[in-house]
Amino acid sequence: MRTEAAAVTLAGAPRSIGRWRSLFTQESIATIAVSLIVAAAVLLPLATLVVSSFRVLDDLGFSTTWGLDNYRLLFTDHVIPGAFVNTLLISTGSMVLATVLGVSLAWINARTNCPWREKLEPFNLIPFFLSPFVGAIAWHNLAAPKTGLINALARNTLGIEGHLLNVDNIYGVIWVTGIFFTPLVYLFVVGSLRRMDPSLEDSARTTGAGLLRTTLTVTLPLVAPGILSGAIIVFVTSAGEFGVPFKLGAPYGVETLTTQIFTKAVGDDANYYLGASMSMALGAITAFFIFVQQRYIAPRSFTTVTGKGFRPNVVDLGRWKWLALGLNLAFILVAVVLPIFCLVVVSLHPVWEGEIILSDITFRNYVKTLAFWRTDSISAATNGIFNSFILSFAGASIAMVLSLVVSYMIHRTKGFGSRMLDLLCVIPIGFPGIVLAMGVLVTYIKTPIYATLWILLLGYITRFFPYGQRNISSVMLAISEELDQSSRMAGASWITTLRRITIPLLKPGIFAGWLLLFIIFLRELSISIILYTSGTETLSVGVYYLANFENESLTSALSVAQTVVLLACIVIFRRMAGREALTA
């Protein structure tokens, strides 16, 4: 009897050891490690933000107590309630403008015979990559009441007294934010329009419906999920935008939650706890809309793509095609051509007074902002250039490594862990950059990484690595799991399979995601403005510094430099990642 029991014990031991060994494979260790890293990076700042929002600083600023006074102040302060209302108005107005323009441009490009539509599409997407803050600077120099180039031309050529345009108000904030976020709606809609089954529209046309009625009652309702998703993303992004209201709104009495968070939480008299409560209020608004988009809109599916091979109908607009071309060219003019042209013109003048003076043309502003080897250069600008390239290169690389492992865990492993990782990747998208930056600030302000580039790097990766993860996931879903399984069955380890099979197949998605993050990090302002200190300025912070403490000409010079680098990255992105890298 004892012999049989011993035999059973010995037989069971290898199985028990095998089960334990299976829990400590390369794959499982990587899954646990990455899950902990992502969870700590995403949840710890948000949890700290929640806790800090209930700590109330005393009148002397030396000690804190627990309470709801910070939240009461959101309703009783003489500025914050108005900033809350302005935020909602700007977000709503920007959403409406961007949705109308984005849907119109997507329909023109994807479904009509508008001339030059394929050649114009890359230009429609340029504002997606450029900095809205730089766009606000450009439009201020174009349409400021006294020194705006357009107003000066109107006075000199048309004899108009006063000003023709004025963007230094809430309407200007809506205008600039709306046109620069138009590509977000465009990207959500154009792919669905290109893949739509033409028989759906043919059925409507055969019943006697005209072009306008078919478009309004068939085409647009079928792409409604994309339209609503794009509109919500624009609303959320506009609510978290800092640069545009800082330039066009705050100096003229139009405060928003982002400008108030910056004012209350940064500086010598900073109240991080009040900043935390304001961030929570802004985060609650944006998180709610992202939840609605993810839970109710994104899962909605209308059958716009069938198993039949087809090409979507190209609608013959007749003479109206020239109107469609005019609309597309007008958008490119106001969103790309005029802002860049104005920045270049202003940057070439020693002092900008609203008029082009050929005799004053000089490159001195570029020397002061870019020539780091000269003693008369501006350190905030030159430091910003170096720091931004370091952060963009390192941040994009680290984020893509993290995104690769996370995407593999989500799509190649099944279970509770993969679902949790997928959820964690959605959370940063639901919170504006300035909110996550506040969370990172209050979490790490007393640690060695504060006042270094490391805290900026952490903020960038936490906020934007889901963009890289989504880029890799789109490619990974198109690759059969059988390739990985065959490699594992042949005896290859998980790391060997990843290195020899998975990564080579994912190279297009990895490179496209890396370059996209590089561009985003290079123009990022909302996170940088909260986390930077002297010596850790970024390129966008350098532009902010010049806009705040120097003249418009110097500001425009650095803005042009940033724009040129971003445009070069856009060209590389389009050539290497392909036309459908964003619109698919």
Secondary structure, 3 states (H helix, E strand, C coil): CHHHHHHHHHHHHHHHHHHHHHHCCHHHHHHHHHHHHHHHHHHHHHHHHHHHCCEEECCCCCCEEECCHHHHHHHHCCCHHHHHHHHHHHHHHHHHHHHHHHHHHHHHHHHECCCCHHHHHHHHHHHHHCCHHHHHHHHHHHHCCCCCHHHHHHHHHHCCCCCCCCCCCHHHHHHHHHHHHHHHHHHHHHHHHHCCCHHHHHHHHHCCCCHHHHHHHHHHHHCHHHHHHHHHHHHHHHHCCCHHHHHHCHHHCCCCHHHHHHHHHCCCCCCHHHHHHHHHHHHHHHHHHHHHHHHHHCCCCCCCCCCCCCCCCCECCHHHHHHHHHHHHHHHHHHHHHHHHHHHHHHCCCCCCCCCCHHHCCCHHHHHHHCCCCCCCCHHHHHHHHHHHHHHHHHHHHHHHHHHHHHHHHHHCCCHHHHHHHHHHHHHHHCCHHHHHHHHHHHHCCCCCCCCHHHHHHHHHHHHHHHHHHHHHHHHCCCCHHHHHHHHHCCCCHHHHHHHHHHHHHHHHHHHHHHHHHHHHHHCCHHHHHHCCCCCCCHHHHHHHHHHHCCHHHHHHHHHHHHHHHHHHHHHHHHHHCCHHHHC
